[in-house]
């Protein structure tokens, strides 16, 4: 089978633990901090288990729901959590042809501490023997995101594969990939058709304290990507193809957000899916925030993902303030 969109990255099960009111939160110049007294028995309100999530899995489900043929390249254990991930992916319409189940290894399992709409995630990426699988027909797009810290060579293998097969690469780096720095991943940056990060990540990648979005977008494009997209929370998203610059605001929330997990994944994967469908970057940029708006109304990164028809309808119904602009 041929695929328009293949995601590559680690897959996890998320256990969303909703903490009860009364947990102490403080704020300083670095942001909010959650305080739990060591040794206490802290009562939680509820827990919700969501299998087969993570940046790449979320992107694959989003792309399928938008009408693309999709598959996921990922590694799991052969435990019960791994089996449930396979079931969830198949239920979501994502091909598991390239999911590698490793005998005797555990599956990635994360704990998400929810307090209000914000969350802190306790993560663990197991050291799977990463390898690009045999793909009968190269896809048009590969969407690459977070993998474990032992996977440096995997990045170079992917860059070679994309170059040799003419595959367009969308790169949304995780924390580990950003910490490696550009020099260690220069081949991945150079092969990227489009690159996604937030403002703080762009500043870290470029070792810059600039708040000028044109400067940050230009800096990312200089590292190799043909197109760069930088999000800035409530200020919206900014994009450049190296010559034009566009800004898109957030789509208005119909109700206060429930959980922000997966908002970035839904935005970036929607933009890539629309590019795969032949849209220009500015047109694709109009649709990304709509999926993010829907996702944050639900717990977990996939429940609120929209179909193409739903996105187009919401775009028609958008308020006058929801307009693409140049800068």
C-alpha positions in Angstrom: 0.0 0.0 0.0 1.2 3.5 -0.7 0.8 6.3 1.8 0.6 10.0 1.5 1.6 10.7 5.1 3.9 8.6 7.4 4.6 9.7 10.9 7.8 8.6 12.7 8.4 8.9 16.4 7.9 7.3 19.8 4.4 6.3 20.9 3.2 6.3 24.5 0.2 5.6 26.7 -0.8 8.7 28.7 -2.4 8.4 32.1 -4.1 11.8 32.8 -4.3 12.3 36.6 -6.5 15.2 37.6 -5.3 16.6 40.8 -7.7 18.0 43.3 -8.0 21.6 44.2 -5.8 22.5 47.1 -2.5 21.7 45.4 -0.2 24.7 45.9 0.9 26.5 42.8 3.3 29.5 42.8 4.6 31.7 40.0 7.8 33.5 39.3 9.6 35.0 36.3 10.2 31.4 35.0 6.5 30.5 35.1 4.2 28.4 37.4 5.4 25.7 39.7 3.4 22.8 41.2 4.2 22.1 44.8 3.6 18.7 46.5 4.9 18.0 49.9 7.3 15.0 49.8 5.9 12.1 51.8 2.2 13.2 51.7 -0.6 11.0 50.4 -2.2 13.2 47.8 -5.7 12.4 46.8 -6.5 12.8 43.0 -9.9 13.4 41.5 -9.8 11.0 38.5 -7.6 9.3 36.0 -8.1 8.9 32.2 -5.9 6.4 30.2 -5.3 7.3 26.6 -3.3 4.7 24.5 -1.3 5.3 21.3 -0.5 9.0 21.6 2.7 11.1 21.3 3.7 13.6 18.7 3.9 11.2 15.8 0.9 9.1 16.6 -1.2 12.2 17.1 -0.1 13.5 13.8 -0.9 10.3 12.0 -4.4 10.2 13.5 -5.0 13.8 12.6 -3.8 13.3 9.0 -6.1 10.2 8.6 -9.1 12.1 9.9 -8.3 14.8 7.4 -8.6 12.3 4.6 -5.0 11.2 3.9 -3.7 7.6 3.8 -1.5 7.3 6.8 0.9 5.0 8.6 3.1 5.2 11.7 6.7 4.1 12.1 7.2 3.5 15.8 8.5 1.0 18.4 6.5 -0.6 21.2 6.9 -3.4 23.7 5.0 -6.7 23.5 3.2 -6.1 26.8 -0.5 -5.4 27.3 0.1 -1.6 26.8 1.7 -2.3 23.4 -1.2 -4.5 22.3 -3.7 -1.8 23.3 -1.7 0.8 21.3 -2.0 -1.4 18.2 -5.7 -1.8 18.7 -6.2 2.0 19.2 -4.2 2.9 16.0 -6.2 0.4 13.9 -9.4 1.8 15.4 -8.2 5.3 14.4 -7.6 4.2 10.8 -3.8 4.4 10.9 -1.8 1.6 9.3 0.3 -0.4 11.8 2.4 -2.0 9.0 5.6 -0.3 10.3 5.0 -0.7 14.0 7.7 -2.8 15.5 6.8 -4.8 18.6 9.9 -5.8 20.6 9.8 -9.1 22.6 10.4 -8.7 26.3 10.5 -4.9 26.2 8.0 -2.6 28.0 6.0 0.1 26.2 6.4 3.8 26.8 4.0 5.0 29.5 3.7 8.6 30.7 1.9 10.2 33.6 0.2 13.5 33.0 -0.5 15.6 36.1 -3.4 17.8 35.3 -4.2 20.9 37.3 -6.7 23.2 35.7 -6.0 23.4 31.9 -2.2 23.0 32.4 -0.2 19.8 32.9 3.2 18.4 33.8 4.2 15.1 32.2 6.5 12.5 33.7 8.1 10.8 30.7 10.2 7.7 30.0 11.4 6.7 26.5 12.6 3.1 26.4 15.7 2.3 24.3 14.3 0.5 21.3 16.6 -0.5 18.5 15.4 2.2 16.0 15.6 1.5 12.3 13.9 2.8 9.2 11.7 -0.2 7.9 11.5 -1.4 4.3 8.8 0.8 2.6 7.7 -0.6 -0.7 6.7 2.8 -2.0 8.1 6.0 -0.6 5.5 8.3 0.8 5.1 11.9 -0.2 5.6 13.2 3.3 7.2 11.9 6.5 6.4 13.7 9.7 9.2 13.4 12.3 9.0 14.2 15.9 10.1 13.1 19.4 12.3 10.0 19.9 14.5 8.7 22.8 17.9 10.2 23.6 19.7 7.1 22.2 18.4 7.7 18.7 20.9 10.1 17.2 21.9 7.8 14.3 18.2 7.2 13.6 18.1 10.9 12.6 20.9 10.6 10.1 19.3 7.4 8.7 16.0 9.2 8.2 17.7 12.2 6.5 19.5 9.8 4.0 16.2 8.0 3.3 14.4 11.2 2.5 17.2 12.5 0.3 17.5 9.2 -1.6 13.7 8.8 -2.1 12.6 12.4 -2.7 10.4 12.5 0.4 9.3 15.8 1.9 10.2 15.9 5.6 8.2 17.8 8.2 10.2 18.2 11.4 8.7 19.0 14.8 11.6 18.5 17.2 11.1 17.3 20.7 13.0 18.5 23.8 15.9 16.0 23.2 16.3 16.9 19.6 16.4 20.6 20.4 19.0 20.0 23.2 21.3 18.3 20.6 21.6 21.6 18.8 21.6 22.3 15.0 25.1 21.0 14.3 24.3 17.5 15.4 21.2 17.4 13.3 22.2 19.6 10.4 21.3 17.0 7.8 17.8 16.7 9.2 17.4 20.5 9.2 18.6 20.7 5.6 16.2 18.0 4.4 13.2 19.6 6.1 10.6 20.9 3.8 8.9 22.5 6.8 9.9 23.0 10.4 7.7 23.6 13.5 8.6 24.9 16.9 7.4 27.5 19.4 9.0 30.9 20.0 11.0 29.8 23.1 12.4 26.8 21.2 13.4 28.9 18.2 15.3 31.2 20.5 17.0 28.2 22.1 17.9 26.7 18.7 19.3 30.0 17.4 20.9 31.0 20.7 19.0 34.2 20.5 17.0 36.4 22.8 15.3 38.3 19.9 11.6 38.7 20.0 11.5 39.7 16.3 9.5 37.0 14.5 11.0 37.8 11.1 14.4 37.4 12.5 13.6 34.1 14.2 11.9 32.7 11.0 14.8 33.8 8.9 17.2 32.2 11.3 15.4 28.8 11.2 15.2 28.9 7.4 18.9 29.7 7.3 19.6 26.4 9.0 18.1 24.5 6.1 14.3 24.2 6.1 12.4 25.5 3.1 9.5 26.7 5.3 9.4 27.6 9.0 6.5 27.9 11.4 6.8 29.4 14.9 3.9 29.4 17.4 3.7 32.0 20.1 0.9 30.8 22.4 -2.1 33.2 22.5 -0.3 35.5 20.0 -0.9 32.9 17.3 1.4 31.4 14.6 3.9 32.9 12.3 5.3 31.4 9.1 7.7 32.0 6.3 8.8 30.4 3.1 12.0 32.4 3.0 10.4 35.3 1.2 6.9 35.9 2.5 5.8 36.2 6.1 2.3 35.4 7.5 0.6 35.5 10.8 -2.5 33.6 11.9 -4.3 34.2 15.2 -5.7 31.5 17.4 -9.2 30.4 16.5 -11.6 31.5 19.3 -12.4 28.9 21.9 -16.1 28.1 22.2 -15.6 27.3 25.9 -12.7 27.4 28.3 -10.0 24.8 27.3 -10.1 21.5 29.2 -6.6 20.2 28.4 -3.9 21.7 26.2 -2.1 18.4 25.5 -1.8 17.9 21.8 -2.6 21.4 20.7 0.8 21.8 18.9 0.6 18.4 17.3 -2.9 19.0 15.9 -1.8 22.4 14.5 1.4 21.3 12.8 0.0 18.0 11.4 -3.0 19.8 10.0 -0.7 22.3 8.2 1.3 19.4 6.8 -1.8 17.5 5.7 -3.1 20.5 3.9 0.2 21.0 2.1 0.0 17.3 1.1 -3.4 18.1 -0.3 -1.9 20.8 -2.5 -2.6 23.9 -0.5 -0.2 26.8 -0.3 1.5 27.5 3.1 -0.8 30.6 3.8 -3.9 28.5 3.1 -2.7 25.6 5.2 -1.9 28.0 8.0 -5.6 29.1 8.2 -6.7 25.6 9.1 -4.2 24.5 11.7 -5.5 26.6 14.6 -9.0 25.3 14.0 -8.0 21.7 14.9 -6.0 23.0 17.9 -9.1 24.8 19.2 -11.1 21.6 19.0 -8.5 19.4 20.6 -8.1 21.5 23.7 -11.8 21.1 24.4 -11.2 17.4 25.3 -8.9 15.3 27.5 -6.1 13.8 25.4 -4.5 14.8 22.1 -6.8 12.9 19.7 -10.4 12.9 20.8 -11.2 16.4 19.4 -9.4 16.0 16.0 -11.6 17.2 13.2 -12.4 16.0 9.7 -11.7 18.1 6.6 -15.4 18.9 6.2 -15.6 20.1 9.9 -12.6 22.3 9.5 -13.9 23.9 6.3 -17.2 24.6 7.9 -15.6 26.2 11.0 -13.4 28.3 8.7 -16.6 29.6 6.9 -18.1 30.4 10.3 -15.0 32.1 11.7 -15.4 35.5 13.2 -14.0 38.5 11.3 -11.0 38.7 13.6 -9.8 35.3 12.4 -7.8 36.6 9.4 -4.5 35.7 7.8 -2.2 38.8 7.7 1.3 39.5 6.3 4.0 41.3 8.3 
